[in-house]
Amino acid sequence: MNGQTGQILDGKALAQKMQDALAEQISKLQPKIVRPPGLAVLMVGDNPASTAYVGGKEKACAKVGVRSFGQHFSADVSQAKLTAVIHELNADDRVDGILVQLPLPDGFDAVALLHEIAPHKDVDGLHALNLGRLVRGEPGLQSCTPGGVMRLLAEYQLDVRGKHAVVVGRSILVGKPLALMLLAADATVTIAHSRTPDLAAICREADILVAAVGRTQMITADMIKPGAVVIDVGINRITDPITGKSRLVGDVDFESVKDVASWITPVPGGVGAMTVTMLLENTVWSYTNSWNSGAG
């Protein structure tokens, strides 16, 4: 630590750098594989946040040279129809990655759908087989947001070995897989959550604090150990009651925490920018692996 506070972990800049590298990798591989990588994002209903995310994913696909096989269904589509579409995509050799945009509208069994995706096309890393590989430390497709957090730490040479990492949040999307990744990188890991007694005291012990709870600005300056690295995974939309304008904020009160933390991710421009890039990287990983196994 150099004693400075509030240094920015710029996910947007790293995402750009990684996307440039992926575009170059695809341009070299495509003549050999004779097709571009393919990603199918399935979206159900009209959740505005999901619509924005899917739009961002499709733009990023176009930018790096990944072909998009996205499909948008009305909220009254049946579970059976979605299952059938996933089976078709599993069998489609042009598609390397399949993702069901979460959350789904009420009435759908998301876990059942995720388990219908072929594990080698599960670019969200949420199939039980891929989560099991993560637990065992075996290579496989890994969850995008936690993977993005680890890449961000590595890019800024923030070594987690021997550090105490506290992950606030225990979801299967972020908290649990990230705890496993940090553990694999030799951090000592504590998982905390909404029912943890004296959460502030546990957070103050963290050399690396990750907030992944989805509660607006719940992590405040008094919960931060001076010089800690603070990673904000939260993306919450708040509306100004006077102007009516909305903006995105994280789970961390950025303005107060940046004066205590040595490094901090902004929202937007931090972890969120990395998530889409890791999705593209997973798609290209699957693309390369399917070609290698086919060629071998």
ABEGO torsion letter per residue (X at the ends): XAGBBGBBBBAAAAAAAAAAAAAAAAAAAAAAAGBBBBBBBBBBEABAAAAAAAAAAAAAAAAAGBBBABBBBBAABBAAAAAAAAAAAAABAABABBBBBOBBBBGBBAAAAAAABBAAABAAGABAAAAAAAAAGBBEBBBAAAAAAAAAAAAAGBBABGBBBBBBEABAAAAAAAAAAAAAAGBBBBBBBAABBGAAAAAAABABBBBBAGBBGABBAAABBBGBBBBBABBBBBBBAAAGBBBBBBABBAAAAAAABABBBBOBGBAAAAAAAAAAAAAAAAAAAAAAAAAX
